[in-house]
């Protein structure tokens, strides 16, 4: 899907979280698309390590999980985006564009959850608004 965007150059791929950290250290990419459910070292822990070995690398999480606590933990790593795998087809490229504009991005599906009566998602929405008040927060529903 992303290979059709000539402005992107793919420099590496990792099979697990430990390899993702090592590749980030070696390659220092501008952007990493990181799965939360990686073996050996989960994506959240890998992101924390990546931020130490390659602090200028932006991270966008790709995840099945829309749990408010997981989303918050992921974004607390310094990640610039969180895209639900169910939304990848329509939202991954806009997320990448937002990050390269120095904005943040969250899937519209997350904010749809935040519209529910679930208190954790209300807290997540408040967190997103406060965390990104000094930068733009992009997603399909705003």
Secondary structure, 3 states (H helix, E strand, C coil): CHHHCCCCCCCCCCCCHHHHHHHHHHHCCCEEEEECCCCCCCHHHHHHHHHHHCCCCEEEEEECCCCHHHHHHHHCCCCCEEEEHHHHHHHHHHHHHHHHCCCEEECHHHHHHHCCCCHHHHHHHHHHHHHCCCCCEECCCC
